Amino acid sequence: MDDQTAIAQLLFEYADRMDAGDLAGVAQLFDGAQMCSSSGSCMEGAELREHLERTTRIFPDGTPRTRHVTTNVVIHVDDSGDVALATSYVTVFHKPDDVAALQPIFAGRYHDEFRRVGGAWRFARRTKIADLMGDLSSHLRTPEFALTARLAGPTSLEQGIRQTLYRYCRGVDRHDFGEAASCFTEDARVHYDEAGSTEGDTATAFLTEQETASGSSPGHRRHEVTNVLIDAGDEVVTSEAYVTIISWKPATSGLAEVIERCRFVDEWRYSDGTWRISRRKHVVELRTVDGRPSEHSEPT
């Protein structure tokens, strides 16, 4: 077998093992080799196997019900004959059950380095580059999706979280508390720093209080979100955002302008194709009424 064919066989062997649910076999291909993200985060061997087993959803048939299609393969063997580089495209199709539609969920590239060891070609390093990402919710487990999101690339994660933050603000501002509630997981809790509770209320109870407090005056509140920082850790995704809440409340002379400078400190969970808030700490740092400071509680 010539070198080009042997190296191409490794590319296809990786795809076959992934689609068969042979995660141990995939990790075996990277014993002494590295699987890396475009950001430089790498893992190999046993660490890669543990990561794949935590993040890949395996269905009753023993497979992830995927097809990794590898195309546009370009291989260059170094003049030494012991080192080779390859680039390829990868598209992952997924069909979680017999009813769901078959759909592409990932499109990206592999940049691979190979070395000849004992006369056989082996992976030395693979860099996985995410170009397009679809709905990964039924392919990947949660909350371990955080690590996979970091490995695959931050774009869809950041966009999804920002969209949920904006959707929450729009829902509250428009008095659409159903839309606001859709931004939280079913078991989410909200700790408002003036509530005096370290556990906080359920998101449903918190939003009910907000709806009652706002009365029948939708449009008298505006949330502005800035400085969104997102951290995709190994086990959980968190974010912190600055929020300015401007509201107009009845006063003896008409309407009083109330401005709150806040922080939303959130934990996230990927659910049904959407990033949702599983825990929120709503911290009020400064409140003014018609430009004059008003008392507020320090965060606990």
N, C-alpha and C positions, 0 to 999 in steps of 0.2 A: 504494500500500500504506500503510495507516495505521500509526502509531507502535507500537501494541501488537503488531500482527502482525509488523512488522519486527524488534522486539526478541525476540519469541518465536522467530522464525526463527534468530536468533543462538544462542539456547539449544539449539535442535535441531541446528544446524550443528555446534556443538562436539561433541555426542554422535555425530553421523554420522561426523565425521572421526576421533574416537577409535576407534570400532568398525571403521572401515575400515583402521585402522593408519596413517592419514595424520598422523603425529606432527609433521611439518614444517608441515602445514596447521593443526593445533591451535595450534602455537606462533605461527603467523602471525596468528591471531586475537588474540594478546596482544602484538603489536608495539606498544610504547608503552603497554601495559597490564600489570597485575600479577595473578598467580595467588598467593593467600596461604592460609596455614593459619589455623586459629582462634587459634593462639598468636602470630601476627603475622609468621611467616617468609614472605617473598615472593620471587618470581622472575618474569622476563618474557622474551619474545622468544627470543633465542638461548640464554640460560641455561635457559629452560623446555624448549626442544627438546632440549638436551643431557641434561637430567635425564630427560625422558620416554624418550629412546632408551636410556639406561643402565638404567632401572628397569622398563620395560614389556616383557614377553615377547611376541615376535612369532612366530607359528607358520608352518609351511610355506605356508599359504594367503595369507600376507602380512598377516594381521589378528591382533589379540589374542584373537579368538574371544569377544568380549564383546558385551553389549547394555546401553547406558546408557539407562535409562528415566526421562525427566524428567516429573514430574507436579506438581500443586498449584502451578501458576505464578501468581504475583500480581505485577502490574507497575504501577508508579506513575510517571507522567511529570510532572516538575516544571512549574510554571507558566511557566517560561522557555521550555520546549519543547526545551531542549538537554541536559537531564540527566534520567536515569531510574534508578529503583531497582527491583530484582526479587528475589523470593525463590522458591525452588522446592525440591522434593524430588528426590533422585536415588537410584535403585536400580540396581546393576550386577549383571547376570547373566553367568555364565561357564560354558563347556563346553569343556575343553581338547582333547577328542578325541571320536570318534564313540561310544566306549564309556562314558565318564564321564557322570554325571548332570548335567543343567543345574541350576545352583544359584545363589542370590544370594550374593555375596561382599562386598557393601558397601551400606550404606544411610546416606544423609546428606542434607545440605542445601547449597544454593548461596545465598549472599547476593551479588548482583551490582550493580555500578554501571555505567551506560552513558553515553556522551557522543555528541552528534551532531557529526560531523566531516565537513566538506565536503558536508553534506546527507544523510550516511549515518550510521546508528547503529553505534557501535563499543564493544567492551568497554573499560572503564576500570579496573575492579578486580573480581576474583572472590575471595570467601572461601569455602573449602571446609571444611565442618564434618562430621566423622565421628561418626555416632551409633551405628551398629552395624557391626562388621567380622566377616567370616567367614574362610574359608580362602583366603588370598591366595597360597599357595605356588606354584601353577602359573600365576598371572597376573603375578607380579612376579619379577624376577631377584634373585639373591643374589650377593654380600653387599650390593649396592646397595640392597636393601630398607630399609636403615637410614635413608636420606634420605627415602624414601617414607613410612616409619613416622612420621618426625618431621613430615612435611607433613600426613599424614592424622590424626595424634593419637596420644598415647602410651599410651592405656589398655590395648589388647590386648598391646602390646609389654611393658609393665611386668608385667602379669598373667602373660604367658607365661614371662618370665624368672624371676619369683618362683616359679612353679609348678615349673619345672625345678630350681631350687635346692632347693626343699623335697623334690622327688622324689628327688634325689640323696641328700640326708641320710637320708630314710626308707629308701632302699635299703641304704645302708651300715649304718645302725643295726639293720636287721632281717636283716642278713646276706644280702640279696637283691642280689648284685652284678650280676645281669643287669639289674635295674631301674636300678641306678647307672650301668651302662655305656650304657644307652639315653639318658642325659642328655648324651652326648658325640657329636660327629661322628666318622666313621670314621677321619679323619686327625688327631684331636685329640691334643695333647701336654699333659702335666702336669709342671710344674716345682715340686718340693717343695724348700723352701729348705735342707733338710738333706741333700739328695741329692748336692750337689756338682757338679751338671750345669746349665749355662746353658740347654741345649736341653730338658732334662727327658726323661721317659719317654713312650712312647705311653700314652694313657689306659688301654688294655687291660693293659699291663705294670704300670702304677701300681695299678690295681684288683686285679690278681692278687697283688701284694705286700701290699695291704691285707687281702685275704681270707686270705692265709697268716698274716699277723701276728695276725689276730683269732681264728685257730684255729676251734674248734667252740663258741664262746661267744657266739652272737648275743644281743643284749639287754644286753650289757655296755658299750654305748657310746651316747652321746646327742650329736647335733649340734643346736645352737641358733643360728639365723641372725637377725641384726638389721642395722639401718642399711644397707639395700640402696640404693646409688646407681647409677643407670643413665644412660649417656650415648649417645644415638643420634647418632653423627657422620656425616659425609658418606660415609665408606667402610666403617665398621665400628661395631658396637654393642659397648660395653664395660660392665662393671659391677664394683663393689667392694662387698664385704659383710663385716661383722664376724661371726665364727663362734666360738662356744665349744664345745669338744669335751670332754665328760666321759666318762671310761672307767674301768673297774675292772680292774686287772691283778693276777695272782697275786703274792703277797709272802710272806715267811717267816711273817708273823703273820696271814695270810688274804688279803684283797684290799686293794690300795693304790688310792686315788682319784687319778687323774691328770687335771688340768685344763689344757687348752691354749687360750690366747687367740690367735686366728688371723685372717687376712684371706684371702678368696678374691678374687683379681683375675682376672677372666674376660673373654675375647673370645667373641662369640656369632655363630652363623650360623642363619638360618631354613631349615629342611629338613623336608620332608614334613609341613608344617603345624605344626611344633613348633620353638621356639627351643632350640638345642643349643649346648653349650660347645665351641668349637673350640680354645681355648688357656686353660690355667689356671695361675696362679702361686699356690701355697699357701704363705702366709707365716706362720710361727709366731713370735709376738712374746713370748710368756711361757708357761712351763710350770711347773706346781707338782705335786709328789707328796706327797699327804697334807698339803697346806698349805705345804710348803716349796719354795722355788724350785729348779728343776732346770736344768742346762745345756742350752742350745739354740743353734743356729747363727743368726747374723744373716743376713737375706736378702741374696742377691747381686744 
